[in-house]
C-alpha cells in the first residue's frame, strides 16, 4: 500500500476520533449510472468495492504493458512519458516552469522535502530542502497530512500532532525566496489544493480543509474549508465553505480543476461515506469578497462512495477519483465538470467514465497528481512503481 494512502487512512481516523463517536467504513454510490449531475447521488449500492478479478495466470507470467501494466485506459486518453519513481516518496507535486515541470516530493519515513528534478528525468536529491515538521513539534511524532500542492512558486503541505486532538500546522515553502519556511497553525488539516489565479476569477491562494484555521490554532471550530491567501504572509485564513450540521462532517479531500471549479469533500458520520460537491469560481469569489462563507448544501453533490482507498485529483476540466480497496484498484473514474453556459453560478457535471480500470489484481494505482492539464498516475506492478503521464487530446 502506498505511503500516501496509509497517511490518508491514519489522518482520517485521527480527525474522526476527535469529532465522531464511531467511524465505520461504508459502501458508496458506485454505480457508473449514478446521477452525478443532480443535487444528490443515487442510493448506495449494497455490494462492496473490489479490486480487479484474480489473474488467470500468475502475475509474473501475465503480459504487462510497460506503462500501464495490466490496467486498461479509456480510448479518449493517451499515455505519454513514464518515469521510474524513487522509493519512499509519500507525497509528490509538479511545479510548472518555462521549460516543463519540476517535481518535488516528501520522503515519508524521514519527513523531509526533496527536489526530484525535471520531468521525466527524475532523481531524488541527496540533500533535503528542509524538514517538514517544525522543530518544536518533532517530539509529538506528527502524522504527515496527505497532500503536497503548489501554486507555481510555493509548496504547501501539513501535519497533525499525535495525541493532541487534531492540533497541527501547514507548511508554506517559497521556492524563489531564501527565507525560512512559514508554519501556519492549522488544526485538523485534511487536504489542500492550489487555486490558480486565471481560472479562479483572479483568486490566488490555497484551499485548506480542516478545523479552526480562521482562529489560528483553536480546535474549537467545526470542520470547514478555508482559503489561505498568498503571496502575502498569511495571518488569518478566510472561510470559504461550511458543511451542513446534519452531515456530522469531517473534513476530507479538496481538488481544483483547470477551469476553476473547486471540488470540496467531507466524510459523513451519518452514512460513513465520502461526499464531493462542486463549487463554481463565481461562487468562490463572492464568498471571499463578501466574507460570508457559502454552504456546500447549496451546491451539487457530484459523487459519494466508500472511503477505503479513496483519493482524488483535478485532471483538466474534471476530477479523477480512485476507487478500490487497500490492496487493489477497481477503477480511476473521471467526472467532467463545466461552468453552466446559462447560469454563471452553476456547475454542470458530465457523465462519469472509467479512465483506468483493472482486469486483475496484478497492477494497482498508487497516486494521482495533477501536472498542468495532464495527470500523473502512480502505477505499481511486478516491475515496481512508476509515474505515467495521462493526456486528454
PyMOL commands that set and color helices and strands:
alter all, ss='L'
color gray80, all
select helices_A, chain A and resi 3-19+135-140+213-215+245-247+281-290+296-298
alter helices_A, ss='H'
color red, helices_A
select strands_A, chain A and resi 71-73+77-84+89-97+100-107+112-118+130-131+143-150+154-160+168-174+182-185+191-195+205-211+223-229+238-242+249-256+262-268+274-279+294-295+301-305+311-314+318-325+328-339+347-349+353-358+364-371+374-381+384-392
alter strands_A, ss='S'
color yellow, strands_A
deselect
rebuild
show_as cartoon
